[in-house]
């Protein structure tokens, strides 16, 4: 299951991770987010131990959303060594997101 990432635990779970991290910025009311959500959950299971996969609810975590300039959702950010290495805005197929994760493992 994808981790729930918040303003409070973002630094610990994402920036200090020794593994690549995929963060899905989403909201309950967002239709496209509901399409990407199950894909993110599948990736969290498939990449357990190889990468960290989590979700940030933009309505509840405005600080981190603002810091990374999240204007459209879903936005998926890929982090490595505490830095954003890739960004995807909008709905994406599972193989696309898996390929981006694979590139940083």
N, C-alpha and C positions, 0 to 999 in steps of 0.2 A: 504494500500500500504506500502511496506517495506520502511523504512527510508533510505536515502542516507547518509551513514556514511563516514566521511573523516578524514584525519589526524587532521584537525582543530577541529572537533566536537566530536571526539572519546571519549575523557575523559568525556565530559558532558553527551553524550547519552548512553555510555556503562559503563564506570567505576563508575559513580556516580548514576546509575539507582537503584531505590529501588525495581525493578522487575527483574526477570531473563531476560537475553538478548541472542538472537540467532543472530550471525553475519555470513553472507555468504560472503566469500572472493572469488571474481570472476573476469572475464575479458570478454570483448566483443567477442574476437576471440576464446573463449574456448567452444567447442561443449558440453561437459558434463555440463558446467555451464548453458548453455541454457536449459538443461534438468531439472536441479534443480531449476532454476529461478521461473517458475510458481508455484512450490511447496512452495517455500519460500514466494511468494506473497499470496498464500492461507493461509498459517500459520499466516502471519501478520494480515490478516483479522479475522481469527478465534480466535486468541489470543489477540486481541485488549483489552486493559485494564488489562490483566493478565501477559503479557510479552511484551518485546520490540523485534521487528524483523527488522533487517537492513542488508544492503549490502555494502561491501567495494570493489570498483573497484581497483584491485591491480596495474593496470597500472598508475592510477592517485594518488595513496596513498601509495607510497613505504615505507614511514617512519613506519606506523603502521603495514604494511605487514612484514617488516623486524623485527620489535620488537617481533612479535609473531611467527617468523620463518616459514612463509608461503612459502613453496617450491612447493607444488602441489595445483592445483585448480580444482574443487571447494573444499575449506576447510571450514567447518562450525564449529565455536567455540561457545560454550555455556558458558556464564558468569553468575556468581551470586556473589553479593557483591564485584564487581570489580575484581574477580578472575576467571580464566578459570577453569571450573568444568568438561567439557567434550569437546571432539574433534571428528569430523568425516571428513574423507578425501574421496572425490569421490561422486558419485551419490548415493542417498538414497531415499527409498520410503517415502512417506508422513507420514505413520504410524510410521516409525522408528524415524523420526525427531520429530514428535509430542510426542512420548513416552519419548524421551530424555528431551524435554521441560517440559512435565508433571512431570517428576521426580524432577524438581527444583522449581516447583511452590508451 
